[in-house]
């Protein structure tokens, strides 16, 4: 979910590679979204307590679809790869009793992770499928999960693009509708974070394939070349907002967090001071803290925890950001901010508070004996981070920065030239910084139709999202107190009224699209 210079995920992930050269300058994003683990088939924290999990993958059938590796040239001929697809027909109405028309298709546009993560977590699709008799389809994004066109071979990443992924989905849907006898069934695309970007772009590029798109927490306006320009500092500003009293956090939190970075810097000026920093963060033996680069890497590592906690600032314990490995507490940002609640905290307390706050994320198990800033919260993040880094270096060139004035961090300007140079050095490619804006229209999307964009108050990605209605058929839904696509999650007793109202509005709009789709095809369709 989700991008450059500061921020995450899966919609995604910020993972600092702390092996030297770390500078306080704009960094590349890793991913919009967390990487699923081997346990991603069971997502915890979906109910009023972490024990109320959903494991709905057993309701689905696994298919492998032979999709073209290259949809846009003939250089590979008809060479295909195995795309992983889950089809869930428990609620599918296969005959309406009038003209044999089958129910609609709810299609999840997989993003940068194992598709089982989204299959189990996207409660909105599951909860609304019975009412309309929908078939659920979850398609995996090429190069992620188990849908690897070239296996572990990293030399053919040129086919990893959003355009190729969308073409995959279009081809797959046309096949499914024919093979399943559902040619008159309307198709609604769903996606969150980067997947939400894909679902909205899917409707824009393939309006004959999908009748509507629900794009949750989709920062489609986070690119260069847009007018008005994208605020590259917006992500950090919302993370900071989540650490304020207005968002339910301790009153002095954001101010103290802002002061903590320099406190660590100052203390790290001597060997004795670095030892005190090491002790405060409980760094493992062998974790280096001798150089300025080491200290900068530690600060980036700590900063990343706030980014994730802001995205996962849900009203109930949840392991969604942790890929099923454990639970974050309810409103984790508020929990972290409790360590910064006192006014006029001295430097030693600020350093200790920063260590304790970051441990809410990194030591979610509460049993780690020591910490290592060279590692992310889960080792599985690395493979997805690599793939997303390539996407950033080609077309997903999303600027992000922090200035330490309008946010609670330290200055990290987005260095355009530095990023270009790093992409060339790492991947041998030069980004096309304006391509997404040219290809998908930037902020000029009024000619499109049937798209819902939802964003939450606590979600840092809302700065690049569509926050106001564009036309009477391009809807913006704003969720007070909502974190990263909270409305997509399973319903719980702890959901705020705002998300209940949002889901009701979204459901009504989607049902209207389904009715329109049947009417356009001359079919009766199911009664709703």
Secondary structure, DSSP 8 states (H G I E B T S, - for coil): ---TBT-----B------SS---SS-B----BS----TTTTSB---SSSTT--B-GGGGSEEEEEEEES-SS-STTTT-EEEEEEEEE-TT-----SSS-----EEEEE--SS-HHHHHHH-HHHHHHHHHHT-EEEEE--TTSTT--TTTT--S-GGG-SHHHHHHHHHHHHHHHHHHTT-TT--EEEEEETHHHHHHHHHHHH-TTT-SEEEEES--TT-STT-SS---TTHHHHHHHHTTSGGGTS-TTHHHHHHHHHHHHHHHTTSHHHHHHHHHHHTB-TT---SSHHHHHHHHHHHHHHHHHHHHT--SS-B-GGGTTSS-B-TTHHHHHHGGG-SSS--HHHHHHHHHHHHHHHHTTTS--SSB-TTS-SSTTHHHHHHHHHHHHHHT------B-SSSSSS--B---HHHHHHHHHHHHS----TTHHHHHH-TT--TT--SEEEEEETT-GGGGGS--S-SBTTEEEEEETT--TTGGGS---TT--HHHHHHHHHHHHHHHHHHHHHHHHTT------
